[in-house]
């Protein structure tokens, strides 16, 4: 099974390397369109290779997806937390009940020998 994992990771690395080599051209990213940016006075941007932009976009997309999933699963985590607390409460109650029932059985034997 680990062989398949390493094979998959190697193929993925090879595909990403080919993608990076094919997209080495420089692109300029701006927050606003050039005309609007110069009108407002915020025409700044940065230049990077296209593959860096693609990889950053994938990373940001993954992080947004992970965060979205974390928010979506909140109700399941809250339910598990409450069930765990209820289980612990019931275990303590059972331990108390067993302790009192053992004492009662001993007293019953002393009081009423057979």
C-alpha positions as CSV (number, residue, x, y, z in Angstrom):
1,X,0.0,0.0,0.0
2,X,2.8,2.4,0.8
3,X,4.3,1.6,-2.7
4,X,1.1,2.9,-4.3
5,X,1.2,6.0,-2.1
6,X,4.8,6.8,-3.2
7,X,3.9,6.1,-6.8
8,X,1.0,8.5,-6.6
9,X,3.1,11.2,-4.9
10,X,5.8,10.8,-7.5
11,X,3.4,11.1,-10.4
12,X,1.8,14.1,-8.7
13,X,5.2,15.8,-8.3
14,X,6.1,15.0,-11.9
15,X,2.8,16.6,-13.1
16,X,3.4,19.7,-10.9
17,X,7.0,20.0,-12.2
18,X,5.8,19.8,-15.9
19,X,3.1,22.4,-15.1
20,X,5.7,24.7,-13.6
21,X,8.1,24.3,-16.5
22,X,5.3,25.0,-19.0
23,X,4.2,28.1,-17.2
24,X,7.3,30.0,-16.5
25,X,6.2,33.3,-18.1
26,X,5.9,36.3,-15.9
27,X,2.5,37.8,-15.1
28,X,1.6,40.9,-13.2
29,X,-1.2,40.7,-10.6
30,X,-3.0,43.8,-9.6
31,X,-5.7,44.3,-7.0
32,X,-7.6,46.8,-9.3
33,X,-7.7,47.3,-13.0
34,X,-4.8,49.5,-14.2
35,X,-7.0,52.6,-15.1
36,X,-9.0,52.5,-11.9
37,X,-5.8,51.9,-9.9
38,X,-4.1,55.0,-11.3
39,X,-7.2,57.1,-10.8
40,X,-7.4,56.1,-7.1
41,X,-3.7,56.2,-6.6
42,X,-3.4,52.5,-5.8
43,X,-2.0,51.0,-9.0
44,X,0.4,48.6,-7.3
45,X,0.9,45.0,-8.3
46,X,3.5,42.3,-8.3
47,X,5.1,40.2,-11.0
48,X,5.5,36.5,-10.6
49,X,5.8,33.4,-12.8
50,X,2.5,32.0,-13.8
51,X,3.1,28.6,-12.1
52,X,3.6,30.5,-8.7
53,X,0.2,32.1,-9.2
54,X,-1.4,28.8,-10.1
55,X,0.1,27.0,-7.0
56,X,-0.9,29.9,-4.7
57,X,-4.4,29.8,-6.1
58,X,-4.6,26.0,-5.4
59,X,-3.2,26.5,-1.9
60,X,-5.7,29.3,-1.1
61,X,-8.5,27.2,-2.5
62,X,-7.6,24.3,-0.3
63,X,-7.4,26.5,2.7
64,X,-10.8,28.0,2.0
65,X,-12.2,24.5,1.5
66,X,-10.7,23.2,4.7
67,X,-12.1,26.2,6.7
68,X,-15.5,25.8,5.1
69,X,-15.6,22.0,6.0
70,X,-14.4,22.8,9.5
71,X,-17.4,25.3,9.9
72,X,-19.8,22.8,8.3
73,X,-18.8,20.0,10.7
74,X,-19.2,22.2,13.8
75,X,-22.6,20.6,14.7
76,X,-21.1,17.1,14.6
77,X,-18.2,18.1,16.9
78,X,-20.6,19.8,19.3
79,X,-22.9,16.7,19.3
80,X,-19.9,14.4,20.0
81,X,-18.7,16.7,22.8
82,X,-22.1,16.6,24.5
83,X,-22.5,12.8,24.0
84,X,-19.0,12.4,25.6
85,X,-20.0,14.5,28.5
86,X,-23.2,12.6,29.0
87,X,-21.3,9.3,28.8
88,X,-18.8,10.5,31.5
89,X,-21.7,11.6,33.7
90,X,-23.5,8.3,33.3
91,X,-20.3,6.3,34.1
92,X,-19.8,8.3,37.3
93,X,-23.5,7.7,38.2
94,X,-23.0,4.0,37.5
95,X,-19.9,3.8,39.7
96,X,-21.8,5.5,42.6
97,X,-24.7,3.1,42.2
98,X,-22.4,0.1,42.2
99,X,-20.7,1.4,45.3
100,X,-23.9,1.9,47.2
101,X,-25.4,-1.5,46.0
102,X,-22.3,-3.3,47.2
103,X,-22.7,-1.7,50.6
104,X,-26.4,-2.6,50.7
105,X,-25.7,-6.2,49.9
106,X,-23.2,-6.5,52.7
107,X,-25.6,-4.9,55.2
108,X,-28.3,-7.2,54.0
109,X,-26.2,-10.3,54.6
110,X,-25.2,-9.1,58.0
111,X,-28.8,-8.2,59.0
112,X,-30.4,-11.3,57.4
113,X,-28.1,-14.3,57.5
114,X,-29.3,-17.4,55.6
